[in-house]
Amino acid sequence: MRVGLMMGALGGADLNGHMLGALRRHFGDDALVDHLRIGSLPPYAPSAPLTTDVKDFRSRAAECDAIVILAAQHLNGVTGSLKNALDWLGCGTSAIESTPVVVAGIATDRSSTFAAVQQVKSALAALGSLVMRQPEYFFEVTDDAFNDHHVITNVTLADEVAEFTGATLGFFAHELRVLTGATSSLSTSSVSGGALTTVANPARKQT
């Protein structure tokens, strides 16, 4: 299963890199995590031509079987770079229609990310994505929560990420089975970190 990851800026490349590495470690062999970088995208405008960066971003997102979005919050809303990326995904036709997506809040303190998460979910509904509504997830991340190898050393955060990845894989597997019309169900051991049989998303878009 190929899972795209989009992240709002956390105020430093190290924290984003740590979280990317930690998620790859926790997803393990069940998913290939592709970092969908959003920082180089130009400002969205309805009449703007699609640059090479935008075309590549839309194509990579469309090729993912599923997507994880970690939403940071600024001024009671989603950060500008993430909103800009979502706008580009909806330029013309949606690049992630029928793509399963899980959204979680992320911050460097206990500040609320509720508004940002809800704004992202609202945009995803307009894009026709299949969004996991419950439960809600939030991660508080700091530099001292990781070692140099992107291993989470904070016990609370490690438990939260493990629970999140398990629930996310379960949701993705269920939605992809529904999309393919498969009748087999996901085993309990798969959700808790065992071997996961994955299927490709038949609704991948060509952009």
N, C-alpha and C positions, 0 to 999 in steps of 0.2 A: 504494500500500500504506500503510495506516495502522498505525503502530507506537507502542504505548504504552510509556512509560518510567517505571519506578519506581526511586527511589534512596533508600538509607539516608542518614542525616544524616552530614555530614562535618565538623561543628563550626563551620560558617559558611555563610550563604546564598550568599556569593560563589562558593565552590568548587562548590557544587551547580549554581549558575547557569552558571558557566564550562563545566562538563561537559555540561550540557544544550545550551548553545549550540554547543559543539564537536561533539557527536554530530549535531546537526541539520546542521551544515556538512558533516560527512563523509558522512552519508547522502544529502545533496543532494536531487536530484529523484526519487531512487528510493524515498523514503519520507517521509511526513508524520509527524513525531514529535510525539506528544501526551503532555505531561507529566502523568502520573497522580499528583497530589499526595496525600500520605498523612498529612501533619502534622495536619490538622483532624479526622481520624477519631476517634470516641470509643473508649474501651477496649472491646475485644470481650468479650461475654458471651453464651453460648448462648441465654439467655432475653431478651436485650435487644431492644427494638423497633428496626426499621431507621429511622434518622434520615434526613433529607433528604440530608445529606452522604454517608452510607453508600449510599443508593440511587443518587445521582449517580455515586459512585465505581464501584460495581458496573456501572452502565449504561455508563459510558465505557470501562471495561476490556472489557466484553463486545462493544463495538462495534469494538474494535481487531482487525485481521487478525493481529497478532503482538505480542509484548511483549518488551522488554529490561528486565532487573532488574540494577541495580548494588548489590551487597550489601556493606555495611560490617559490621565485626565489633566486638563489645563483650563482654567477659567470656566469651570462647570460644564465642560464639554470635552469631546475627544480631541486629541492633539491634531494640529493642522496637517502634518505629514500623513497621518493615517486616514483622515477624512479625504485628503487629496487623492490618495491611492484608491479608495473606494469609489470616488467620482470617476477616475479613469477606468476602473473595472466596469462601470456602467455606461461608458461612452458608446453610443450606438446601441449594440446589443450587449447584454450582460455576459461577461466572460466566465462567470461562476454560477450561472443558473443551474439549479438542481444539484449543486455541490454541497455536501454536508459541511457545516461550519460550527465550530465551538469557540465561544468568546469568553475570555476571563479578564478581570481587571488586574492591573499591575502598577505598583507605586513603590517609592523608596521610604514611605512612612505609612501610618495607618489612615491617611486621608482617604475619603470616599472616592470610588471610581464608578459609582452607580450611574451617574449621568452619562459618562463616556460609554459604558457598556450598553446602556439602553439606546444611545444614539447609533452605535455600530449595529446593533441588532435591527433597528429600524431601517437603516440603509440596506442591510442584507436582505430584509424582507422585500424591499423594492427591487433588489437584484435577483430575486427568485431563488435564493439559496435556502437550504434546509438547515435551520438553526436549532441547536439544542437550547431549550428555554430554561430548563431546570436540571440540576441545581446550579446556583450561582457560585462562581469561584473568584477568589481574590488572592493575589500574592504580594506580600511585602518583601522586597529584595534589597539587600545592602551588600557592600563589598565583602564584609566579613562573614557572609553566609556561604561563601564558596572558597574552595582552594584553587590553586593554580591550574588544576586539571578539570575545572568546571564541575567538580563534585560538590554537591550541597552538604555543607558541614553543620548547618542549622537543622536540628532534629524536626522542629515544627514545620519548617518550609519543606524539608524532604518528604515528610508524611503527606503534606498538602499536595505536592507535585505528583507523588505516587498515586494518590487517590484521583487526582485530576486526569492523569494519563490513562488510568484504568477505565474510568468512566467515559473518557473521550474515545478510546479505542472501541469500547462497547457500542457507543452511539454511532460511530462511523461504520462499523461492521454491520449493524442493523440496517442503517439507511442504504448502504450499498447493496445489501441483499434484497431489500425491497425494490430498489431501482432495477436490479437484474432479474427480479421475479423469482429468486431462489427461495426454496421452502425450508432449507435447513436452518436451524437456530444456532445462536452463539452459545457455546458452553460456558458454564460458570468459571471453569478454570481459565478460559481465555480472557475473561474480563479481569481476573485477578492477577494477570501477568503470565499466564501459560502460553502455549503455542496458539497463534491466531491464524486461522485460514482467511486470507483476504481475497477480495475480488476487485477488479478494476471498475471505475465509475463509467458506465456506458453513456453518461450524459456529458462527457467531456466536450468542450466547445473548441472549434477551430477558429483562431482569430488572425 
